[in-house]
Amino acid sequence: MAVALPDTRQLSDDVLEALRLRALRACERGFTQAHVADILGVAAETVCRWWVAYSAGGLDAIPHDRTGRPPGSGAALSDDQAARMARLIDTTSPEDQGITSPLWSRRAVGELIRKECDVVLAVRTVGEYLRRWGYTAKKPARHAKKQDPEEVRQWLEHTYPALKARARKERAEIHWCDETGVVADHCSGYGYARQGQQATMEVPDPHIGINMVSSITNEGMLRFMTYPGTMTGERFVVFLGRLLRTTTGKIFLIVDRLKAHQSAVVTEWVAAHADRLEVFELPRRAPERNPDEYLNNDVKRAVTEGGLPDSKPALRERLQHVMRKLAHAPKHVVGYFLHPCVLYAAAAAT
């Protein structure tokens, strides 16, 4: 195993002087310059330069200047370019620069560097530059709501296993359902800002939003419906009707405890279709146990990843495009069941 020598550019002046004297002593004793350079861990050209100077003028003629690449000379961006990038990040938004991102992420900054400096950098390298320039990633903190641990334990150990056994016996599909709202001025990603400052983004003037209800299975099936306003019993019944039309078998639908799910119109409709549909409720305040929640998080990120829509039709079109794409990607949908909090509902567990 070869011994690794330190880079001589990191050595002190005193150590370098000792190396020079040893190199010259070795050359005087007949060792080749190549062998001396190899033993001391310096370039052969360096030993040659020392020996030529010594032979011509003695010890006083030996050059003491440091060779090699000066610090910073290998940087992809010059100091002026780096300062200009930082100024643009501080004073403009990605949209101002024609970049499809709502925040200054590493990808967006990399695109800015490519456009302004004609330099292509890896995402990781962009992150190193941002750190060096004094930027840190910012993301809003999330706080879990209170829940009853005993109720969750009952669901995981008794209620859901019994439901799963019934579904297998009756050849019913288990669907996980949830509602979510997508707004044009929301971005769940990171954005870079100066340390101690808040990351900001430009948003549309009016509050633009649209709501959606969806259901997924652990085999990758996805169904969804967008709607204006809030979820009502009548709207939920419309979704249930559409859901039944997508299958000929029975559906066990797992929902949260939204009031619309418990309304009289829903209760009556479900009772009238009991041969095709049964509805089950999750534990209270336990959204992390619903796989459809992870789809919602993914969709919100995907909808605004390419920039913030500036109108409700544009937002609806973006949302429907994302959902249709997911509907044709069953393996991706199955991936939502692999989160540790919902692994109990994954196909392998079923």
C-alpha positions as CSV (number, residue, x, y, z in Angstrom):
1,M,0.0,0.0,0.0
2,A,1.5,3.3,-1.1
3,V,2.0,6.1,1.4
4,A,0.0,9.3,0.4
5,L,2.0,12.5,0.7
6,P,0.4,15.9,1.4
7,D,0.1,18.5,-1.3
8,T,3.3,20.6,-1.0
9,R,1.1,23.8,-1.6
10,Q,-0.3,23.2,1.8
11,L,3.1,23.0,3.6
12,S,4.6,25.9,5.5
13,D,7.5,27.9,4.1
14,D,10.0,26.3,6.6
15,V,9.0,22.8,5.5
16,L,9.3,23.7,1.9
17,E,12.8,25.2,2.5
18,A,13.8,21.9,4.2
19,L,12.6,20.0,1.1
20,R,14.6,22.2,-1.2
21,L,17.9,21.6,0.8
22,R,17.2,17.8,0.9
23,A,16.5,17.8,-2.8
24,L,19.8,19.6,-3.6
25,R,21.8,17.3,-1.3
26,A,20.3,14.2,-3.0
27,C,21.2,15.6,-6.5
28,E,24.8,16.3,-5.3
29,R,25.1,12.7,-4.2
30,G,24.1,11.5,-7.6
31,F,20.4,10.7,-7.3
32,T,18.4,11.5,-10.4
33,Q,16.0,14.4,-10.3
34,A,13.1,12.2,-11.1
35,H,13.9,9.9,-8.1
36,V,14.3,12.9,-5.8
37,A,11.0,14.3,-6.9
38,D,9.2,11.0,-6.4
39,I,10.6,10.5,-2.9
40,L,9.8,14.1,-1.7
41,G,6.4,14.2,-3.4
42,V,7.1,17.2,-5.6
43,A,7.1,17.7,-9.4
44,A,10.2,16.7,-11.3
45,E,10.1,20.1,-13.0
46,T,10.3,21.7,-9.6
47,V,13.5,19.8,-8.6
48,C,15.0,20.6,-12.0
49,R,14.3,24.3,-11.4
50,W,15.9,24.2,-7.9
51,W,19.0,22.4,-9.2
52,V,19.6,24.7,-12.2
53,A,19.3,27.8,-10.0
54,Y,21.6,26.3,-7.4
55,S,24.2,25.2,-9.9
56,A,24.3,28.7,-11.4
57,G,24.3,30.9,-8.3
58,G,24.4,28.8,-5.1
59,L,21.9,28.7,-2.3
60,D,21.0,32.4,-2.6
61,A,19.8,31.8,-6.2
62,I,17.3,29.2,-5.3
63,P,13.7,30.5,-6.0
64,H,11.5,30.6,-3.0
65,D,8.2,31.6,-4.7
66,R,5.4,29.2,-4.5
67,T,4.4,27.5,-7.8
68,G,1.2,25.7,-8.7
69,R,-2.3,27.1,-9.2
70,P,-3.1,30.1,-7.1
71,P,-6.1,29.7,-4.8
72,G,-9.3,30.4,-6.6
73,S,-7.8,30.2,-10.0
74,G,-9.6,26.9,-10.7
75,A,-13.0,28.3,-9.9
76,A,-15.6,28.0,-12.7
77,L,-16.8,31.6,-12.0
78,S,-14.6,34.7,-11.6
79,D,-15.1,37.0,-8.6
80,D,-17.0,39.5,-10.8
81,Q,-19.3,36.8,-12.1
82,A,-20.0,35.5,-8.6
83,A,-20.8,39.0,-7.4
84,R,-23.1,39.5,-10.3
85,M,-24.9,36.2,-9.6
86,A,-25.4,37.1,-6.0
87,R,-26.7,40.5,-7.0
88,L,-29.3,39.0,-9.3
89,I,-30.4,36.5,-6.7
90,D,-30.8,39.3,-4.2
91,T,-32.7,41.8,-6.4
92,T,-34.6,39.7,-9.0
93,S,-36.9,36.6,-9.1
94,P,-36.4,33.6,-11.3
95,E,-39.4,34.8,-13.4
96,D,-37.6,38.1,-14.0
97,Q,-34.7,36.1,-15.5
98,G,-37.0,33.9,-17.6
99,I,-36.4,30.8,-15.4
100,T,-39.4,28.5,-14.7
101,S,-39.1,28.3,-10.9
102,P,-41.0,30.2,-8.2
103,L,-37.9,30.3,-5.9
104,W,-34.2,30.5,-6.2
105,S,-33.5,26.8,-5.9
106,R,-30.2,25.2,-6.8
107,R,-31.6,24.2,-10.1
108,A,-32.8,27.8,-10.8
109,V,-29.5,29.3,-9.8
110,G,-27.7,26.8,-12.0
111,E,-29.9,27.9,-14.9
112,L,-29.1,31.5,-14.1
113,I,-25.4,30.8,-14.2
114,R,-25.7,29.0,-17.5
115,K,-27.6,31.9,-19.1
116,E,-25.5,34.7,-17.7
117,C,-22.0,33.1,-17.7
118,D,-22.3,30.3,-20.2
119,V,-21.1,27.9,-17.5
120,V,-22.8,24.6,-16.8
121,L,-22.5,23.4,-13.2
122,A,-23.7,20.3,-11.4
123,V,-26.5,20.9,-8.9
124,R,-24.2,20.0,-6.0
125,T,-21.6,22.5,-7.2
126,V,-24.2,25.2,-7.4
127,G,-25.1,24.4,-3.7
128,E,-21.4,24.8,-2.8
129,Y,-21.3,28.2,-4.5
130,L,-24.5,29.3,-2.7
131,R,-23.1,28.2,0.7
132,R,-19.8,30.1,-0.1
133,W,-21.8,33.2,-1.0
134,G,-23.7,33.2,2.3
135,Y,-27.0,31.6,1.3
136,T,-28.9,29.0,3.2
137,A,-31.9,26.9,2.2
138,K,-35.2,28.0,3.8
139,K,-38.4,26.0,4.2
140,P,-41.5,26.6,6.3
141,A,-41.7,24.4,9.4
142,R,-44.5,21.9,9.7
143,H,-46.2,20.9,13.0
144,A,-48.3,17.7,13.5
145,K,-51.7,18.1,15.1
146,K,-52.6,16.3,18.3
147,Q,-54.1,12.8,18.0
148,D,-55.2,10.0,20.2
149,P,-52.4,7.4,20.2
150,E,-54.7,4.7,21.4
151,E,-57.2,5.3,18.6
152,V,-54.3,5.1,16.0
153,R,-53.1,1.9,17.6
154,Q,-56.5,0.3,17.4
155,W,-56.7,1.3,13.7
156,L,-53.3,-0.2,12.9
157,E,-53.6,-3.4,15.0
158,H,-57.3,-4.2,14.8
159,T,-59.6,-2.1,12.6
160,Y,-57.6,-2.0,9.4
161,P,-56.4,-5.7,9.6
162,A,-60.1,-6.7,9.9
163,L,-61.1,-4.4,7.0
164,K,-58.3,-5.9,4.9
165,A,-59.4,-9.4,5.6
166,R,-63.0,-8.6,4.6
167,A,-61.8,-6.9,1.4
168,R,-59.8,-10.0,0.5
169,K,-62.8,-12.3,1.2
170,E,-65.3,-10.2,-0.7
171,R,-62.8,-9.3,-3.5
172,A,-63.3,-5.6,-2.8
173,E,-60.8,-2.8,-3.7
174,I,-59.5,-0.6,-0.9
175,H,-59.4,3.0,-1.9
176,W,-57.9,5.8,0.1
177,C,-59.5,9.1,-0.4
178,D,-58.7,12.7,0.5
179,E,-59.4,16.3,-0.5
180,T,-56.9,19.0,-1.0
181,G,-56.6,22.6,-2.3
182,V,-54.0,23.8,-4.7
183,V,-53.2,27.5,-4.9
184,A,-51.1,29.4,-7.4
185,D,-49.1,31.3,-4.8
186,H,-47.9,28.3,-2.9
187,C,-44.5,26.7,-3.3
188,S,-43.4,23.8,-1.1
189,G,-39.8,23.7,-2.3
190,Y,-36.7,25.4,-0.9
191,G,-35.4,28.8,-1.9
192,Y,-32.1,30.4,-1.2
193,A,-31.6,33.7,0.6
194,R,-28.9,35.5,2.5
195,Q,-28.4,34.1,6.0
196,G,-30.8,35.8,8.4
197,Q,-33.1,36.9,5.6
198,Q,-36.4,35.4,4.4
199,A,-36.7,33.6,1.0
200,T,-39.4,35.4,-1.0
201,M,-41.2,34.9,-4.3
202,E,-43.5,36.9,-6.6
203,V,-47.1,35.7,-6.5
204,P,-50.2,36.5,-8.5
205,D,-52.2,39.5,-7.3
206,P,-55.5,37.6,-6.7
207,H,-55.7,34.5,-4.6
208,I,-56.1,31.8,-7.2
209,G,-57.0,28.3,-6.0
210,I,-58.8,25.1,-7.0
211,N,-59.8,22.0,-5.0
212,M,-59.6,18.4,-5.8
213,V,-60.8,15.1,-4.3
214,S,-58.9,11.9,-5.2
215,S,-58.6,8.2,-4.3
216,I,-55.7,5.8,-4.8
217,T,-55.1,2.1,-4.3
218,N,-52.0,0.2,-3.3
219,E,-52.0,-1.3,-6.8
220,G,-51.5,2.1,-8.4
221,M,-55.1,3.1,-9.4
222,L,-55.8,6.8,-9.2
223,R,-59.1,8.6,-9.6
224,F,-59.7,12.4,-9.1
225,M,-62.2,15.2,-9.6
226,T,-61.6,18.9,-9.4
227,Y,-64.3,21.3,-8.1
228,P,-64.8,25.0,-7.1
229,G,-65.5,26.1,-3.6
230,T,-65.6,23.8,-0.6
231,M,-66.4,20.1,-0.5
232,T,-70.1,19.4,0.2
233,G,-72.1,16.2,0.6
234,E,-73.6,16.7,-2.9
235,R,-70.2,17.1,-4.5
236,F,-68.8,14.1,-2.7
237,V,-71.7,12.0,-4.0
238,V,-70.8,13.0,-7.5
239,F,-67.3,11.8,-6.9
240,L,-68.5,8.5,-5.4
241,G,-70.8,7.9,-8.5
242,R,-67.8,8.5,-10.8
243,L,-65.7,6.2,-8.7
244,L,-68.2,3.3,-8.9
245,R,-68.3,3.7,-12.7
246,T,-64.6,2.9,-12.9
247,T,-65.0,-0.7,-11.5
248,T,-67.5,-3.5,-11.5
249,G,-66.6,-4.8,-8.1
250,K,-67.0,-3.5,-4.6
251,I,-65.1,-0.6,-3.1
252,F,-64.1,-0.1,0.5
253,L,-63.4,3.7,0.7
254,I,-61.3,5.0,3.5
255,V,-61.8,8.7,4.3
256,D,-61.0,11.2,7.0
257,R,-63.7,12.8,9.2
258,L,-64.6,15.8,7.1
259,K,-68.2,16.9,7.8
260,A,-69.1,16.5,4.1
261,H,-68.3,12.8,4.4
262,Q,-70.8,12.4,7.3
263,S,-73.6,14.5,5.8
264,A,-77.1,13.0,5.4
265,V,-77.0,13.0,1.7
266,V,-73.8,11.0,1.7
267,T,-75.1,8.6,4.3
268,E,-78.3,7.9,2.3
269,W,-76.4,7.5,-1.0
270,V,-73.9,5.1,0.5
271,A,-76.7,3.1,2.1
272,A,-78.5,2.8,-1.3
273,H,-75.3,1.5,-2.9
274,A,-74.2,-0.8,0.0
275,D,-73.7,-3.7,-2.4
276,R,-71.0,-1.7,-4.2
277,L,-69.5,0.7,-1.7
278,E,-68.7,1.0,2.0
279,V,-67.1,3.9,3.7
280,F,-64.7,3.7,6.6
281,E,-63.2,6.5,8.7
282,L,-59.6,7.0,9.7
283,P,-58.6,7.9,13.3
284,R,-59.1,11.5,14.1
285,R,-56.2,13.9,13.5
286,A,-54.1,11.2,11.8
287,P,-53.5,12.4,8.2
288,E,-50.1,10.8,8.1
289,R,-51.9,7.4,8.1
290,N,-53.6,8.2,4.8
291,P,-51.5,7.4,1.7
292,D,-53.5,9.9,-0.4
293,E,-51.9,12.7,1.7
294,Y,-48.6,11.9,0.2
295,L,-50.0,12.2,-3.3
296,N,-51.5,15.6,-2.3
297,N,-48.0,16.8,-1.2
298,D,-46.4,15.6,-4.4
299,V,-49.1,17.2,-6.6
300,K,-48.8,20.6,-4.9
301,R,-45.1,20.6,-5.5
302,A,-45.4,19.4,-9.2
303,V,-48.1,22.0,-10.0
304,T,-45.9,25.0,-9.1
305,E,-42.5,23.5,-9.9
306,G,-42.5,25.1,-13.4
307,G,-43.6,28.5,-12.1
308,L,-46.7,30.0,-10.5
309,P,-49.9,29.9,-12.7
310,D,-51.4,33.4,-13.2
311,S,-55.1,32.5,-13.6
312,K,-57.6,29.9,-12.4
313,P,-57.9,28.2,-15.9
314,A,-54.1,27.9,-16.0
315,L,-54.0,26.4,-12.5
316,R,-56.8,24.0,-13.4
317,E,-55.0,22.9,-16.6
318,R,-51.7,22.4,-14.7
319,L,-53.4,20.4,-12.0
320,Q,-55.3,18.2,-14.4
321,H,-52.1,17.6,-16.5
322,V,-50.2,16.5,-13.4
323,M,-53.1,14.2,-12.2
324,R,-53.5,12.6,-15.7
325,K,-49.8,12.0,-15.8
326,L,-49.9,10.3,-12.4
327,A,-53.0,8.2,-13.4
328,H,-50.8,6.7,-16.1
329,A,-47.9,6.0,-13.7
330,P,-49.2,3.3,-11.4
331,K,-45.7,2.5,-10.1
332,H,-45.3,6.1,-8.9
333,V,-48.7,5.9,-7.2
334,V,-47.7,2.7,-5.4
335,G,-44.7,4.5,-4.1
336,Y,-46.9,6.7,-1.9
337,F,-47.6,3.6,0.1
338,L,-43.9,3.1,0.9
339,H,-43.7,6.0,3.4
340,P,-43.1,4.5,6.9
341,C,-46.4,5.9,8.2
342,V,-48.5,4.1,5.6
343,L,-46.4,1.1,4.9
344,Y,-49.0,-1.0,6.7
345,A,-51.3,-0.3,3.8
346,A,-48.8,-1.3,1.1
347,A,-49.6,-4.2,-1.3
348,A,-46.8,-6.3,0.2
349,A,-48.4,-5.9,3.7
350,T,-51.9,-6.6,2.2
